[in-house]
Amino acid sequence: MAGSTKPKTNAKKAILVQGGILAGAGLITKIIGFLYRIPMGNILGEQGNGIYTVSFGIYNIALTLSSYSMPLAVSKTVSARLAKGEYKNARRVFTDAMILALIVGVIAMSVLFFGADALEALYKRQGLARPLRILAPTTFVVALLGVFRGYFQGHSNMVPTALSQIIEQIFNAIVSVAASYGFVRMYKETADAASYGAVGGTMGTLCGAAAALVYFVILYVLTRKNEPVSDEKAQSHAMIYKALILTILPVILSQTIYQIGYTLDDMIYGNIMALKNYEEVAAASMQGVFNTQYNQLINLPVAISTALASATLPSMVASRMMRRKKEVFAKITLVVKVNMLIAFPSAVGMAVLATPIMKLLFPRLVTYQHLASMLLVTGSSAIIFYALSTITTSVLQGNDHMRIPVIHCGISLVIHVILVAVLLYVTDWTVYALIIGNVSFPLIVSVLNCRSIAKKLSYRFDLLQLFGKPLVSSLAMGVVTFLSYQAVFWLIHSYLIATAVSVILSIASYAFMILFTGCMTKEELTQLPGGRKLAAKLR
């Protein structure tokens, strides 16, 4: 009995360790992103930020269609073969996936490069074509990069992906700030200064992706000779391409729906605001606040969920292939619980500290600072639902229900578009309508995903353990956060010190509430990095 428990415990702990590596890298890259976006935002100005964010919305769609699904598809296909000891077929997956990436990368790059002028006319943003042409080759580079990341993740090794993300973001930050500053200064006397500033920002994205790709090429060459050898019958290229495409297509559809939601918001908002005769500069500025300040903060904790989802998939596929249903259930419970233990306090903390966060992170963006704070207060709950929708989508995909999340995303997108368009047209809520859409979209996907997991997998969600206790613990933490911040600020009148003290007390109070409410069992606690020592001290 003891012998059968240890491998399962080690497997579950490995999920958290690997997920923790990716989550840590995600946090580091998000922090770097915050640090460089502040000076770059000030360099570009409101108009330049508008061009930059719209170009990235279009780029993300191209990226989703060409390469976003590649790491997941390669990871799943490779891990399924490794679970059966088919090392030769796993390597063949890598080769075939690379050929596929080359093809779709060239197509996406060509469409974005040669269609830049048409997209500029469609979005009615003068100067949009220039940054789009810089982002075009980036789609090709990222397609190749995705294959490398998926291959190593399929081996349950998240370290290369984590390091590549950090390398990519460091190069991105340095080049983006330097190039945007150089181009704005060079063209400051012309009407195209904002457009060329956006070009500088997108050059950082290209250089960062290229640096990460070089890292992976070197790593692959160095580690290839150490790969195990097997003598199984080689699978045909047709079978491998079929396995890849059957995984890629549903992910492309579901993620395209996510990305289309963002860019449709840009189009709907811009056109309806113009229809209602809103001043163009004011409408664009408010949209910039939503896309830059609000979304940047919301995406920070969601990066952890994405990392855990990526780390969970190979292990879950292996358990399913070996028909270990209880092990699959245990992994679902573990990743959902850890996600909610991160998402709930993140949402509450950002809502309570919205004003000082905006003042500290975006000190020069003062014109719409109150609006930015209120958007974070009203829309922070999106963190919870995006985290849950991300992890439940991964659970369904890991258990071969690839089409279900696509259907759910499609349903949610239709509701989202109608809701946002109606609210923008019949009310004066402006960007608050986008907030309602941003919260409702992942909420609907989460509800539908959870319903399908319960039905298709016969899995029972423990609502109290997974959601109730994290919510209560987070609300209690929120009270401590608010009172401590107000008290320290009243004494010192320093946003930085008051925020720092309140964050420290928040972490302590939340840790206490987790233990007090029994959110984490002793067994689950020991599976966390450093959890055994913590459990021994708390015993």
Secondary structure in CASP SS format (residue, H / E / C, confidence):
PFRMAT SS
TARGET T0000
AUTHOR 0000-0000-0000
METHOD secondary structure of the structure
MODEL  1
M C 1.00
A H 1.00
G H 1.00
S H 1.00
T H 1.00
K H 1.00
P H 1.00
K H 1.00
T H 1.00
N H 1.00
A H 1.00
K H 1.00
K H 1.00
A H 1.00
I H 1.00
L H 1.00
V H 1.00
Q H 1.00
G H 1.00
G H 1.00
I H 1.00
L H 1.00
A H 1.00
G H 1.00
A H 1.00
G H 1.00
L H 1.00
I H 1.00
T H 1.00
K H 1.00
I H 1.00
I H 1.00
G H 1.00
F H 1.00
L H 1.00
Y H 1.00
R H 1.00
I H 1.00
P H 1.00
M H 1.00
G H 1.00
N H 1.00
I H 1.00
L H 1.00
G H 1.00
E H 1.00
Q H 1.00
G H 1.00
N H 1.00
G H 1.00
I H 1.00
Y H 1.00
T H 1.00
V H 1.00
S H 1.00
F H 1.00
G H 1.00
I H 1.00
Y H 1.00
N H 1.00
I H 1.00
A H 1.00
L H 1.00
T H 1.00
L H 1.00
S H 1.00
S H 1.00
Y H 1.00
S C 1.00
M H 1.00
P H 1.00
L H 1.00
A H 1.00
V H 1.00
S H 1.00
K H 1.00
T H 1.00
V H 1.00
S H 1.00
A H 1.00
R H 1.00
L H 1.00
A C 1.00
K C 1.00
G C 1.00
E C 1.00
Y H 1.00
K H 1.00
N H 1.00
A H 1.00
R H 1.00
R H 1.00
V H 1.00
F H 1.00
T H 1.00
D H 1.00
A H 1.00
M H 1.00
I H 1.00
L H 1.00
A H 1.00
L H 1.00
I H 1.00
V H 1.00
G H 1.00
V H 1.00
I H 1.00
A H 1.00
M H 1.00
S H 1.00
V H 1.00
L H 1.00
F H 1.00
F H 1.00
G C 1.00
A H 1.00
D H 1.00
A H 1.00
L H 1.00
E H 1.00
A H 1.00
L H 1.00
Y H 1.00
K C 1.00
R C 1.00
Q C 1.00
G C 1.00
L C 1.00
A H 1.00
R H 1.00
P H 1.00
L H 1.00
R H 1.00
I H 1.00
L H 1.00
A H 1.00
P H 1.00
T H 1.00
T H 1.00
F H 1.00
V H 1.00
V H 1.00
A H 1.00
L H 1.00
L H 1.00
G H 1.00
V H 1.00
F H 1.00
R H 1.00
G H 1.00
Y H 1.00
F H 1.00
Q H 1.00
G H 1.00
H C 1.00
S C 1.00
N C 1.00
M C 1.00
V H 1.00
P H 1.00
T H 1.00
A H 1.00
L H 1.00
S H 1.00
Q H 1.00
I H 1.00
I H 1.00
E H 1.00
Q H 1.00
I H 1.00
F H 1.00
N H 1.00
A H 1.00
I H 1.00
V H 1.00
S H 1.00
V H 1.00
A H 1.00
A H 1.00
S H 1.00
Y H 1.00
G H 1.00
F H 1.00
V H 1.00
R H 1.00
M H 1.00
Y C 1.00
K C 1.00
E C 1.00
T C 1.00
A C 1.00
D C 1.00
A H 1.00
A H 1.00
S H 1.00
Y H 1.00
G H 1.00
A H 1.00
V H 1.00
G H 1.00
G H 1.00
T H 1.00
M H 1.00
G H 1.00
T H 1.00
L H 1.00
C H 1.00
G H 1.00
A H 1.00
A H 1.00
A H 1.00
A H 1.00
L H 1.00
V H 1.00
Y H 1.00
F H 1.00
V H 1.00
I H 1.00
L H 1.00
Y H 1.00
V H 1.00
L H 1.00
T H 1.00
R H 1.00
K H 1.00
N H 1.00
E C 1.00
P C 1.00
V C 1.00
S C 1.00
D C 1.00
E C 1.00
K C 1.00
A C 1.00
Q C 1.00
S C 1.00
H H 1.00
A H 1.00
M H 1.00
I H 1.00
Y H 1.00
K H 1.00
A H 1.00
L H 1.00
I H 1.00
L H 1.00
T H 1.00
I H 1.00
L H 1.00
P H 1.00
V H 1.00
I H 1.00
L H 1.00
S H 1.00
Q H 1.00
T H 1.00
I H 1.00
Y H 1.00
Q H 1.00
I H 1.00
G H 1.00
Y H 1.00
T H 1.00
L H 1.00
D H 1.00
D H 1.00
M H 1.00
I H 1.00
Y H 1.00
G H 1.00
N H 1.00
I H 1.00
M H 1.00
A H 1.00
L H 1.00
K C 1.00
N C 1.00
Y C 1.00
E C 1.00
E H 1.00
V H 1.00
A H 1.00
A H 1.00
A H 1.00
S H 1.00
M H 1.00
Q H 1.00
G H 1.00
V H 1.00
F H 1.00
N H 1.00
T H 1.00
Q H 1.00
Y H 1.00
N H 1.00
Q H 1.00
L H 1.00
I H 1.00
N H 1.00
L H 1.00
P H 1.00
V H 1.00
A H 1.00
I H 1.00
S H 1.00
T H 1.00
A H 1.00
L H 1.00
A H 1.00
S H 1.00
A H 1.00
T H 1.00
L H 1.00
P H 1.00
S H 1.00
M H 1.00
V H 1.00
A H 1.00
S H 1.00
R H 1.00
M H 1.00
M C 1.00
R C 1.00
R C 1.00
K H 1.00
K H 1.00
E H 1.00
V H 1.00
F H 1.00
A H 1.00
K H 1.00
I H 1.00
T H 1.00
L H 1.00
V H 1.00
V H 1.00
K H 1.00
V H 1.00
N H 1.00
M H 1.00
L H 1.00
I H 1.00
A H 1.00
F H 1.00
P H 1.00
S H 1.00
A H 1.00
V H 1.00
G H 1.00
M H 1.00
A H 1.00
V H 1.00
L C 1.00
A H 1.00
T H 1.00
P H 1.00
I H 1.00
M H 1.00
K H 1.00
L H 1.00
L H 1.00
F C 1.00
P C 1.00
R C 1.00
L C 1.00
V C 1.00
T C 1.00
Y C 1.00
Q H 1.00
H H 1.00
L H 1.00
A H 1.00
S H 1.00
M H 1.00
L H 1.00
L H 1.00
V H 1.00
T H 1.00
G H 1.00
S C 1.00
S C 1.00
A H 1.00
I H 1.00
I H 1.00
F H 1.00
Y H 1.00
A H 1.00
L H 1.00
S H 1.00
T H 1.00
I H 1.00
T H 1.00
T H 1.00
S H 1.00
V H 1.00
L H 1.00
Q H 1.00
G H 1.00
N C 1.00
D C 1.00
H C 1.00
M C 1.00
R H 1.00
I H 1.00
P H 1.00
V H 1.00
I H 1.00
H H 1.00
C H 1.00
G H 1.00
I H 1.00
S H 1.00
L H 1.00
V H 1.00
I H 1.00
H H 1.00
V H 1.00
I H 1.00
L H 1.00
V H 1.00
A H 1.00
V H 1.00
L H 1.00
L H 1.00
Y H 1.00
V H 1.00
T C 1.00
D C 1.00
W C 1.00
T C 1.00
V H 1.00
Y H 1.00
A H 1.00
L H 1.00
I H 1.00
I H 1.00
G H 1.00
N H 1.00
V H 1.00
S H 1.00
F H 1.00
P H 1.00
L H 1.00
I H 1.00
V H 1.00
S H 1.00
V H 1.00
L H 1.00
N H 1.00
C H 1.00
R H 1.00
S H 1.00
I H 1.00
A H 1.00
K H 1.00
K H 1.00
L C 1.00
S C 1.00
Y C 1.00
R C 1.00
F C 1.00
D C 1.00
L H 1.00
L H 1.00
Q H 1.00
L H 1.00
F H 1.00
G H 1.00
K H 1.00
P H 1.00
L H 1.00
V H 1.00
S H 1.00
S H 1.00
L H 1.00
A H 1.00
M H 1.00
G H 1.00
V H 1.00
V H 1.00
T H 1.00
F H 1.00
L H 1.00
S H 1.00
Y H 1.00
Q H 1.00
A H 1.00
V H 1.00
F H 1.00
W H 1.00
L H 1.00
I H 1.00
H C 1.00
S C 1.00
Y H 1.00
L H 1.00
I H 1.00
A H 1.00
T H 1.00
A H 1.00
V H 1.00
S H 1.00
V H 1.00
I H 1.00
L H 1.00
S H 1.00
I H 1.00
A H 1.00
S H 1.00
Y H 1.00
A H 1.00
F H 1.00
M H 1.00
I H 1.00
L H 1.00
F H 1.00
T H 1.00
G C 1.00
C C 1.00
M C 1.00
T C 1.00
K H 1.00
E H 1.00
E H 1.00
L H 1.00
T H 1.00
Q H 1.00
L C 1.00
P C 1.00
G C 1.00
G H 1.00
R H 1.00
K H 1.00
L H 1.00
A H 1.00
A H 1.00
K H 1.00
L H 1.00
R C 1.00
END
